[in-house]
Amino acid sequence: MKQPPPRFLSVQVVFLLSIFSFPQQPASRKYTNLTDLESLLAFKAQVRDPHAILSTNWTSNTSFCNWIGVSCSRRHHERVTAIDFLNFPLQGTISPHLSNLSFLSRLDLANCSLAGSIPQVLSQLPRLEELYLEENSLYGSIPTAIFNMSSLVQFFCSDNNLSGTLISNGSNITLPRLQRISLSANQLTGEIPSSFAQCRDLESLSLSLNEFNGIIPADLGSLTELRKLYLGGNRLSGIIPKSLGNLTKLDGFDLSINMLTGIIPKELGNLANLQNLLLGDNGFSGSIPTSLLNCSRIEIFELAVNNLTGPVPASIGKSMPLLTRLLLGGNRLSGDLDFITSLSNCRDLYYLHLIGNELRGVLPSSIGNLSINLQHLFAGLNFIRGEVPTGLKNLSNLVSLHLGGNELIGTIPLSFPRLEKLQYMSLHGNGISGSIPSELGLLRSLNVLRLENNRLVGPIPYSISNISGIQYLALSGNRLSSNIPLDFWSLTSLIELHLSKNMLDGLLPSVGSLEYLNILDLSSNMLSGNLSSSLGRLQVLTHLDLSNNSFEGQIPSSLSGLISIKYLNLSNNFLSGDLPKSLANLSYLEILDLSFNKLEGQIPEGRVFSNLSIPSLEGNTALCGAPLLDFPPCPSNAVNFHSTRKLQLIKYILPPILFVVLGFASFCLIRVIYQRRKKITVTRTVSTGLDEQRVISYLELVRATENFSDANLVGKGSFGSVFRGCLDDGLTVAVKVLNLEVEGALKSFDEECRALSMVRHRNLIKIISICSNHDFKALVLQFMPNMSLERWIYGNNQCLDLLQRLNIMVDVSSALEYLHHHLPRTVLHCDLKPSNVLLDEGMVAHLGDFGIAKLMFGDNQSVVTATTRGTIGYIAPGL
């Protein structure tokens, strides 16, 4: 056997000794390139390296200066100067041995899936200039000694789980060379240290999305080189220091989502290089300073959700021609809309947000001259008068249009269909009259259409049913008449449908195809007829209001299928008959209103009925059984003359009839038992084998797999597809859905159920449940996070070592030995191949896919008479 080089053996010994002796290093230790090698190997030892990046590259065959991610200085005798693993999925923790790399000037471990804390000893690196640790899962506090590294120029540690304060009381930040620092998106607390002002070369300071409190230090105004100041998303209070107006090189300024108050300082108008000014979601008052119009380079101007008053500067568009986003909504701004004309100078404007102010006047026709790039126009909840401008048709790239909650009149422009990209349209809460143009059906991209609470008349256009992707449709509170278009009930993307408070009539047809419908409100119309039993198929429906109509007949017992319902209102109709007891089984039902109908009989007990109040059932004089609600007890012995006659007839006629029926039933039962003994059905096989298995509904599988989306698709086979899913209790499973259109798929399902019901072994795939109905069949199986053996053998990024291969061979052999020799009937797999060997989280192999298995008696007579089956090009031995 070839011996390893003596030098490398010595390196291994030194490395092992160094691991056990760290971090206590003798003060007189001399750092050499051998020390660098030890540190790199220690770093490798503390990462898991799932893609074998280091194990295949960091080898003794090459100098560590040629290892991936490592850079060395030749003039310093091959000492490590940089480690760069940006976006490498290393996992593991940061080794403290990196502090022995005394020539290291750059350490980049950004987005490496690292966890643990930041080693304190990293602050001992004497030459470290760049430290990048962002986008990991690091926790704990940032070592305070890092803020005293005299060599540090750039420090990025954003998007982690770091907590605590930056420095202790009485300490200062001493980073004389610091130029850029980002600690955003953590859970850091305490006040922002004013000693940042000592970092005279600082160009970028980002502390956003943390939990900093206190005031903004006025001393930051002395950082004259500062170009970016991001403090948004904290809990800062107080005012904006006027001294920040001295930061004349600033181009990015974010103080949004804090608790700042006071007026916006006019000194901010000195920031002539400002491109982004974000001050939204605070408590600023006063008017918009006209001095800000000096900031002619601004692209994003965001002052939304404050308490600002006064008019919008009329020349804002001329003074800020580079505007792309103007957000002023959620204030108390007043005045007219003349400033919109000046915005036509902003040729790159794509987002205009004015919603929720006190703006008045008429939308100028010049609104049609706004940038062709405008995608979002929000001007609702103001006091805008006049008609909807026809010039809006020129904004051909418009995606969102919100003019609701104003005082608009006139009709809906017929030119709106030119807005082919429109996805959101709201004109609700105005005084718009006339009919709904059938041309709206040409807006095929529309997801949300809100026209409620206007003065619209006439029928609902059939053309709206052409908008196949519509999810939210609100037409309530108008004067619409005629029937609801029948094609409405085929809009399978609908999530909310609001048609209440109109004059719609006609019947309620089958609505069962609206499988994603969450809210259905048809109240206060003139709808009639019986309630459709298809309502029970709306399994995600949470809100159903059919009150104040003319529905009659019984309440369908199928409403027990509304398993997600929370609000059910059937009041003020002509419903009759008994109350379905199944309504008491609706787990989430909180509000039930059945008042003012013609219901009769006993009031059920349990769940929602135990919490009902008198108004929920009043007006149904024939109900009984709830004395606490002032309903009389149900009669038990009161039998009238006609009832007595009926009982007499039953007494003499029923026995002969029962004798005949029982005789016929006995004959049928004997015949069924005989047939079942000849042929055991799949249903019985599965039920006897799954006595402890859980029941999983089709709806739960839809939720678990996000409606069997491609994002959860694990693989495809000859008879169907396998999806990854997460059940309601958090269990991750594999859902094998059969394609019933493929010849042999149903038989494959039956055979796999039969085989899986017999077997119980650690190396066989475990069945959790089945879901089967007329047009859907699926197996719910144990999920294997490491996928199939095929991916590990033929994949580009996976690699199995020798021990793993041997273990997999033993696992598969154990499974086959169990199938062949330890069952009442021998099971032959018939299609053993790598794709049917699945690996769990511990790399234990499980044999799966019994869809083509054969079950054998002891004399090798096959129960399943079929021709030899398996993967094309492969025939298992012995068949």
Protein Blocks (a to p, Z undefined) as FASTA:
>chain_A
ZZddfklmmmmmmmmmmmmmpccdcfkbccdfklmmmmmmmmmmmpgklnommmmmmcck
bcfklpghiacdfkloopafbdcfehiakgpaddfklmmmmmbcbdcfehklpgcjddfk
lmmpmkbmbdcfehiabecjddfklmmcfkbmbdcfehiabecjfbdehiacddfkbmbd
cfehiabecjddfklmmmmmbmbdcfehiabehjddfklmmmmmbmbdcfehiabehjdd
fklmmmmmbcbdcfehiabecjddfklmmmmmbmbdcfehiabecjddfklmmmmmbfbd
cfehiabecjddfklmmmmmmbfbdcfehiabecdfklmmmmmmmmmbcbdcfehiabec
jddfklmmmcfklmbdcfehiabecjddfklmmmmmbfbdcfehiabehjddfklmmmmm
bmbdcfehiabecjddfklmmmmmbmbdcfehiabecjddfklmmmmmbcbdcfehiabe
hjddfklmmmmkbmbdcfehiabecjdddfklmmmbfbdcfehiabecjddfklmmmmmb
cbdcfehiabecjddfklmmmmmbfbdcfehiabecjddfklmmmmklmbdcfehiabec
jddeejjlmmpcfklmgoilkbghilknopacddfklccfklmmmmmmmmmmmmmmmmmm
mmmmmmmmmmmmmmmmmpccfklmmmmmmmmbccddfklmmmmnoooiaklpnbdcfkbc
cdddddfkopacddddddfkbghklmmmmmmmmmmmmpccfkbccdfbdcddfkbccddd
dddfklpfklmmmmmkbccdfklmmmmmmmmmmmmmmmmmmcfbdcdeklacfklpccdf
kopacdehjllcccddfkopafbgcddeddehiacehZZ
